[in-house]
Amino acid sequence: MAFSNFIPEVWSARLLEHLDKVHVYANLMNRDYEGEIRAFGDTVHINQVGAITISDYTGADLSTPEELDSTMQDLAIDKAKYFNFQIKDVDNAQSNPKLVDAAMQRASYGMNDVIDQYLASLLVSGVDAGNILADDSKAVTPTSATAYDYLVDLSVKLDEANVPMPGRWVVVPPWYHGLLLKDPRFVGNGTGYNQAILQGGLVGEAAGFQIHLSNNVPNTSGSKYKVLAGTNAAGAFAEQLVELEAYRLEKNFSDAVKGLHVYGAKVVQPKSLALLTCNKG
């Protein structure tokens, strides 16, 4: 017996899980200014108060109050990216009803990945010259015996720049993390903490840093990896999804979704970053 409504193509109710990179760098920056964004081209003004003089008290009249020395930096919202995709009615009729939600997740992932790579390069280019442990011309090749020691050296660079110890982080590529896992100083530090797979690329603690793993660590053709250390005070980042619309295509039986995402970032304290350039052994 033949079935006239037989459809040989079967749409699975389960979506294939993607092998995605973890996005790290955006969460390692100061994001206090995001509520002030309204549109592409906006400028966020950031004030920083300078040093205040401490004087001896002798019982005599106090000196005239000094004026606060404040430095203003501008954070320009000068980046804009968009997505625009369609879902055909025939797809929607025979596929998982959550297809649009899944597509939005893919759009979000793609947007975040572009931003993560941008922020990684921005932070690396903004490191104070005195805090560069090794540059391209003197790239080191860490081993399981030295990878931990290089993290200590990065920590010392930040100590010498008066960078506070709380909240320090370092971002390493997977192969560098693999070297650390072969060193008992890393594996034994924090015990269960370092043995657990944690959220958001956080894989342990060592040398005073929270260790984050990322495949977006800037590199040159698989060499000269930029292992960056610092605190959230080093950079400012602000983003906003300013437009999101669902609409019907005029010349097609399809629905579509488009969105506009604006953002800006700046290194505001270069001495709060330290950099190691290294090659994979």
Secondary structure, 3 states (H helix, E strand, C coil): CCCCCCCCCCCCCCCCCCCCCCCCHHHHCECCCHHHCCCCCCEEEEEEECCCCCCCCCCCCCCCCCCCCEEEEEEECCEEEEEEEEEEHHHHHHCCCCHHHHHHHHHHHHHHHHHHHHHHHHHHHCCCHHHEEECHHHCECCCCCCHHHHHHHHHHHHHHCCCCCCCCEEEECHHHHHHHHCCHHHHCCCCHHHHCCCHHHEEEEECCEEEEECCCCCCECCECEEEEEECCCCEEEEEEEEEEEEEECCCCCEEEEEEEEEEEEEECCHHHEEEEEECCC
